[in-house]
């Protein structure tokens, strides 16, 4: 999840203000996922529909959605690559 800006036409910009990386957790189709920006402990709750609600907490001490030119962007990255700074600076 990332908080991005909006341009004058209401389009999402490439500038990111905050990011949240969800911990790995199996979530079934139809489950509810809730991300609170406040501090708390991740948890889940059974729903009357037979599905689950999964609660995640970002850990901010103040509001981050208090500006009208912000947008929530949910990214799906099932695979990715990473390198350390040292590896990036080393030429092979």
N, C-alpha and C positions, 0 to 999 in steps of 0.2 A: 504494500500500500504506500502510496506517495501523495504528498500534498503538493500540488502544482499551482501555478498562477493561471489566470484567464486574461486574454487580450481584450481590446475594446469591443470585439465582435462576439465575445463569449466563448472563444475557442481556447482549448487547453494549450498552454505554452510548454516549452521544454525545460523551463526553470523549475527545479524542485526545491521546496522549502524544508520539508521533513519527510523521512522515510521510515517505514516499519516493516520488518521482515518477520513474517509469520513463522513460528516454530512448526516443524513437521508434525502433522496430526491427521489421522484418517478422518475425513468428513464425507458422509454419504450424501448422495443426491437427495435434495429436499431438506437437508439439515439447514439450520439457521446459523450464520456466523456473525457475531457482533464484536466490533472493535471499539473499545472505549479509549479515549485519549488520556484519561486520568490514570492514576496509579491503582493497582489492584493485583489480585492473584487470578491467573487463568483458571477457568473452570468449565464445566458443562452441566447441562440440566436436561432431563427427559421432558419432552413435550407431550401433551395429551394426544397429539396426532401420531405418536409412535416414533417420531423423529427426535433429534437432539438439537439443543441450542448450545453453541460453543462460544464462550466469552473470552476475549483476549484484551489485555490492558497495555497501552502504549507507555505509560509512566510519566506523562507530562504533568507539571504542577499548575499549569495555567492553560487557558483555552487556546487552541491553534486554529479553530474554525471561526474566528471572530472578524474576519475580513471578507467582504462580498466578492473580492476578486481572487478567490481560491477555489480549487476543485480537487476532489478525491479521484485518484487514478489507481485502479487495481491492475497490477501487472501479473501475468502468468509466465513464469520462467522455469519450465520443468527441468531444463539442463542449462549449465553455464560453465564457463572456464574462468579460472583465476590464476594470477601469478603474483608473486611477491615483488616488492619494489626492486630488490636485488636481482631477481630473475629478469625483470624488465630492463635493467641497466646493463646486464651482462650480454655481451655479443658472443655468439658461438661461431 
